[in-house]
Amino acid sequence: MNQNFIQVDQEKCTRCGVCATVCPGVLGMGDNGPRIIRDLCVSCGQCVAVCPTGALDNENTPLARQQASPAMPAIDETAAARFLRARRSIRNYEQKNVQREKLIKLLDIARMAPTACNSQGIVYHVVDQPDTLKQIAAAVIDWTEAELGGNPMLATAKYAPHLTMMVEIYRQTGEDVVLRSAPCLIVALSDKNAFAVGRDNTYIAFAYAQLLATSMGLGTCWAGLFEYCAAAGYEPLLKLLNLPQNMQITSGMMVGYPQFTYKRLVDRDSLQVTWQ
């Protein structure tokens, strides 16, 4: 057991025990303050962040890398609910590039999203070259068409007519029905050995990104068909992206400036909830 990954400033520590409370089973309280019970730290940093006097340090998540939490302004519940409801999946984009500085800000917040046991591990591959985006769309259409013709389960699925329509539109007009002519595609990756966790982590991170994007004047949309094609291991697509061998695509998200502004809040199915 590593007995030294936490350090306690004895002059600052008040023995309040909050750090041990937020990390039960790993930290406990002794005569000299918090102590390690089990070396099962996942580097979440909560023990350091919660200490009211700044007495605790953790080499796995150093105090020096944390920032003082500013007083957060009160967010009106109605305004917050309206903001969340107003987020739309954007499928029509202005044909102008998204500044890479904005994309970095977007993904820097996405990396703060919660992950399973603080596993993190999501990395991003950004495609913003028009020719490459067109090749990606073409590859996904090729895969979709082949699947519709050779996969009985897909051919009879309830969304098969929609996929068939997408293929027809692309073949007849060349319209990008896969990436919606978005100027940017963010491809999320995780280690192949952690694909299931990596995929779930990606979905939460992309949810963070989608919400922040709205406040930055950007629109986003899940690249679902791209994700399915990548998950199927379609070689032409994977070869086009030329990703590291140990990494696997977990999802994709389109990003760009919305072409239109939505004037109304769209409704959803009625809430269904049970209690016990």
Backbone torsions as a table, in degrees:
resi	resn	phi	psi	omega
1	MET	NA	133.5	174.3
2	ASN	-79.7	107.5	-175.8
3	GLN	-89.1	3.9	-168.7
4	ASN	-122.1	13.9	-176.9
5	PHE	-79.0	-10.8	171.2
6	ILE	-116.8	148.3	175.0
7	GLN	-128.9	141.7	-176.5
8	VAL	-121.8	126.5	173.5
9	ASP	-80.9	104.6	-173.9
10	GLN	-63.2	-27.2	-179.8
11	GLU	-74.0	-28.2	-178.9
12	LYS	-93.7	-27.7	-174.0
13	CYS	-68.4	127.7	179.8
14	THR	-101.5	3.7	-179.2
15	ARG	61.4	32.7	-177.9
16	CYS	-71.9	-25.0	176.1
17	GLY	81.7	5.7	-178.3
18	VAL	-63.2	-40.2	-178.5
19	CYS	-60.2	-40.4	178.8
20	ALA	-71.0	-30.4	179.7
21	THR	-68.9	-38.8	-179.3
22	VAL	-80.1	-11.7	178.6
23	CYS	-132.2	62.9	-176.9
24	PRO	-67.3	142.5	178.8
25	GLY	89.1	-20.3	176.4
26	VAL	-106.4	-45.3	176.8
27	LEU	-111.6	147.5	173.7
28	GLY	-139.3	176.1	-179.2
29	MET	-107.5	132.9	175.6
30	GLY	-119.7	-171.0	-178.6
31	ASP	-63.5	-29.5	-177.4
32	ASN	-104.7	22.0	178.5
33	GLY	104.3	-156.8	-176.7
34	PRO	-64.1	144.9	176.7
35	ARG	-140.9	158.4	-178.8
36	ILE	-81.1	128.2	174.6
37	ILE	-97.1	-44.3	178.4
38	ARG	-137.8	142.1	177.8
39	ASP	-84.1	68.8	-179.1
40	LEU	-123.6	28.7	-179.3
41	CYS	-64.1	131.7	177.0
42	VAL	-105.4	13.1	174.7
43	SER	63.1	33.8	179.3
44	CYS	-75.9	-23.1	175.9
45	GLY	82.6	3.2	-174.4
46	GLN	-69.9	-33.3	179.6
47	CYS	-61.7	-39.1	179.7
48	VAL	-73.0	-43.7	-175.0
49	ALA	-66.7	-30.7	-174.0
50	VAL	-85.7	-17.0	-176.3
51	CYS	-61.3	119.4	-174.6
52	PRO	-69.9	-19.5	-176.9
53	THR	-112.5	0.5	-179.4
54	GLY	69.6	31.3	-175.6
55	ALA	-86.5	-18.0	-172.6
56	LEU	-104.2	136.8	172.7
57	ASP	-127.3	152.2	-177.4
58	ASN	-139.6	121.2	-175.9
59	GLU	-65.8	-20.5	177.8
60	ASN	-78.2	-21.5	178.7
61	THR	-151.7	77.8	-167.7
62	PRO	-60.6	145.1	175.8
63	LEU	-57.5	-35.9	-177.2
64	ALA	-64.1	-20.9	-179.3
65	ARG	-96.0	-1.4	176.5
66	GLN	-94.1	155.0	179.3
67	GLN	-112.3	147.2	175.0
68	ALA	-62.2	133.4	-178.0
69	SER	-80.7	115.4	-179.8
70	PRO	-71.1	159.1	176.5
71	ALA	-63.8	122.9	-177.8
72	MET	-84.3	132.0	177.0
73	PRO	-66.0	145.8	178.2
74	ALA	-65.6	130.3	178.8
75	ILE	-101.9	119.6	-179.6
76	ASP	-60.9	131.5	-176.4
77	GLU	-58.1	-41.6	-179.4
78	THR	-65.4	-42.8	179.8
79	ALA	-66.2	-39.4	179.2
80	ALA	-65.0	-43.3	179.3
81	ALA	-63.7	-39.6	179.6
82	ARG	-66.6	-40.1	178.4
83	PHE	-61.0	-44.6	-179.4
84	LEU	-67.4	-39.9	-179.6
85	ARG	-68.6	-31.6	-173.9
86	ALA	-77.1	-13.5	179.7
87	ARG	-63.6	130.8	-179.0
88	ARG	-123.0	149.1	169.7
89	SER	-77.5	119.7	-173.7
90	ILE	-94.8	125.5	-179.7
91	ARG	-121.7	7.8	175.6
92	ASN	-133.6	120.3	-173.1
93	TYR	-121.7	147.6	168.8
94	GLU	-68.2	144.5	-177.9
95	GLN	-88.2	70.1	173.6
96	LYS	-143.2	148.6	-175.2
97	ASN	-69.3	150.5	171.6
98	VAL	-92.8	126.5	-179.8
99	GLN	-58.4	136.0	-178.7
100	ARG	-63.5	-28.3	176.9
101	GLU	-62.1	-37.6	177.9
102	LYS	-67.8	-40.6	179.8
103	LEU	-64.6	-37.9	177.5
104	ILE	-63.8	-42.9	177.3
105	LYS	-60.7	-41.7	-179.0
106	LEU	-61.9	-47.9	-176.6
107	LEU	-76.4	-23.6	178.1
108	ASP	-69.0	-30.0	174.0
109	ILE	-80.5	-35.3	178.5
110	ALA	-58.7	-34.7	-179.0
111	ARG	-69.9	-12.2	177.6
112	MET	-86.0	-4.0	-178.7
113	ALA	-66.2	151.4	178.0
114	PRO	-64.7	145.8	177.1
115	THR	-134.7	160.3	-178.0
116	ALA	-60.6	119.6	-179.4
117	CYS	50.4	34.1	-179.0
118	ASN	55.4	35.5	-177.6
119	SER	-70.0	-26.9	179.6
120	GLN	50.9	-122.6	171.0
121	GLY	78.2	3.7	178.6
122	ILE	-90.0	129.2	174.3
123	VAL	-121.4	161.9	-171.7
124	TYR	-126.1	140.6	175.3
125	HIS	-120.3	115.4	-174.7
126	VAL	-101.3	127.3	177.6
127	VAL	-111.6	115.9	178.2
128	ASP	-132.0	16.8	175.4
129	GLN	-92.8	121.4	-174.7
130	PRO	-53.5	-42.4	-178.4
131	ASP	-63.9	-40.9	179.8
132	THR	-67.3	-39.4	178.0
133	LEU	-61.9	-40.6	178.2
134	LYS	-65.1	-39.7	178.7
135	GLN	-66.4	-36.5	177.2
136	ILE	-63.1	-47.3	179.7
137	ALA	-59.4	-42.7	-179.2
138	ALA	-64.3	-40.9	179.7
139	ALA	-64.8	-40.9	179.9
140	VAL	-66.3	-38.3	176.9
141	ILE	-64.5	-43.1	178.3
142	ASP	-58.2	-44.0	179.8
143	TRP	-65.2	-44.7	-178.6
144	THR	-61.3	-44.5	-179.8
145	GLU	-62.3	-42.6	178.8
146	ALA	-65.1	-39.9	179.4
147	GLU	-66.2	-40.3	179.2
148	LEU	-63.7	-31.4	-178.9
149	GLY	-87.4	-21.8	-174.0
150	GLY	-123.7	-2.2	-179.3
151	ASN	-115.0	100.9	-176.1
152	PRO	-57.5	-37.1	-178.3
153	MET	-65.1	-42.0	179.6
154	LEU	-70.8	-39.6	-176.8
155	ALA	-62.7	-26.4	-179.0
156	THR	-104.1	1.8	179.7
157	ALA	-67.4	156.8	-174.3
158	LYS	-66.1	-24.5	179.6
159	TYR	-95.4	6.4	178.7
160	ALA	-58.5	-42.7	178.6
161	PRO	-59.2	-36.5	179.0
162	HIS	-65.7	-43.4	178.6
163	LEU	-65.0	-39.9	177.5
164	THR	-61.1	-41.9	177.8
165	MET	-61.5	-41.9	-179.9
166	MET	-61.6	-43.7	179.0
167	VAL	-62.7	-43.5	-179.2
168	GLU	-62.6	-44.6	179.6
169	ILE	-61.2	-44.7	-179.0
170	TYR	-63.7	-45.6	-177.9
171	ARG	-65.9	-35.2	-174.8
172	GLN	-85.7	-33.5	-173.6
173	THR	-119.8	-18.6	-175.3
174	GLY	79.5	4.3	179.8
175	GLU	-64.5	136.5	-179.9
176	ASP	-78.7	94.9	179.6
177	VAL	-92.0	-0.7	-179.2
178	VAL	-93.5	-55.7	-178.5
179	LEU	-106.6	4.1	173.6
180	ARG	57.1	30.4	-179.8
181	SER	57.4	27.1	175.6
182	ALA	-65.0	143.5	-179.1
183	PRO	-77.2	-4.6	-175.6
184	CYS	-152.4	139.6	173.0
185	LEU	-125.3	124.0	175.3
186	ILE	-98.7	119.1	179.5
187	VAL	-102.6	122.8	178.9
188	ALA	-94.3	140.3	-177.2
189	LEU	-131.7	150.5	170.6
190	SER	-143.3	165.8	178.0
191	ASP	-61.1	139.6	-178.8
192	LYS	-60.2	-28.4	-179.3
193	ASN	-75.5	-9.2	-179.5
194	ALA	-129.3	39.4	-171.0
195	PHE	-63.2	-47.5	-175.7
196	ALA	-61.5	-47.5	178.3
197	VAL	-66.0	-41.1	179.7
198	GLY	-60.9	-39.3	178.8
199	ARG	-64.8	-47.0	179.3
200	ASP	-63.0	-42.9	177.6
201	ASN	-59.6	-39.2	-179.7
202	THR	-62.5	-43.6	-177.9
203	TYR	-60.4	-40.8	179.5
204	ILE	-68.5	-42.4	179.4
205	ALA	-62.8	-41.3	178.9
206	PHE	-67.3	-32.4	176.2
207	ALA	-62.7	-42.3	175.2
208	TYR	-58.6	-48.1	-177.2
209	ALA	-62.1	-41.1	-178.5
210	GLN	-63.7	-38.0	179.8
211	LEU	-72.0	-43.7	178.7
212	LEU	-64.6	-37.0	-178.3
213	ALA	-55.8	-38.3	-179.4
214	THR	-59.0	-41.7	-178.7
215	SER	-73.2	-14.1	-180.0
216	MET	-99.5	6.5	-179.7
217	GLY	79.4	14.4	-178.6
218	LEU	-105.7	157.7	173.8
219	GLY	-118.7	153.2	-178.8
220	THR	-138.7	162.6	173.6
221	CYS	-157.4	138.6	177.2
222	TRP	-64.4	131.6	178.4
223	ALA	-91.7	71.2	-171.5
224	GLY	-62.1	-47.2	-177.7
225	LEU	-66.3	-36.9	174.2
226	PHE	-59.9	-44.0	-178.9
227	GLU	-62.8	-43.6	-179.8
228	TYR	-63.7	-41.4	179.0
229	CYS	-62.1	-44.1	179.2
230	ALA	-66.2	-41.6	-179.6
231	ALA	-64.1	-27.3	178.1
232	ALA	-77.0	-5.6	179.2
233	GLY	73.1	31.9	-177.9
234	TYR	-64.9	110.8	-169.5
235	GLU	-60.3	-43.5	179.2
236	PRO	-57.0	-38.2	178.4
237	LEU	-69.0	-47.2	-178.3
238	LEU	-63.8	-38.4	178.5
239	LYS	-65.4	-37.0	179.2
240	LEU	-63.5	-38.9	-177.8
241	LEU	-81.5	-24.1	174.5
242	ASN	52.7	55.7	-176.6
243	LEU	-90.3	161.1	177.5
244	PRO	-57.5	144.0	-174.5
245	GLN	-62.8	-29.2	-176.9
246	ASN	-86.0	-1.1	-176.4
247	MET	-108.9	149.7	178.9
248	GLN	-129.6	141.6	179.1
249	ILE	-70.2	129.5	178.8
250	THR	-105.8	-22.9	175.9
251	SER	-177.3	177.2	176.6
252	GLY	-146.0	149.0	-179.1
253	MET	-140.3	129.8	175.4
254	MET	-81.1	146.0	179.0
255	VAL	-140.0	139.2	176.1
256	GLY	-178.3	-177.8	176.9
257	TYR	-87.8	125.7	-177.7
258	PRO	-61.0	139.5	178.3
259	GLN	-79.9	-29.8	-175.9
260	PHE	-126.1	159.0	174.7
261	THR	-111.3	129.2	-178.8
262	TYR	-85.4	133.0	-171.9
263	LYS	-96.5	-12.0	-177.0
264	ARG	-134.1	157.8	176.9
265	LEU	-90.8	119.4	-176.5
266	VAL	-75.2	140.9	179.4
267	ASP	-85.4	165.1	175.9
268	ARG	-126.2	178.3	173.8
269	ASP	-59.1	153.2	-179.5
270	SER	-60.5	147.6	177.8
271	LEU	-61.9	134.0	174.1
272	GLN	-122.1	123.3	-177.7
273	VAL	-148.4	144.0	174.4
274	THR	-123.5	159.1	-178.6
275	TRP	-125.7	151.9	176.3
276	GLN	-144.6	NA	NA
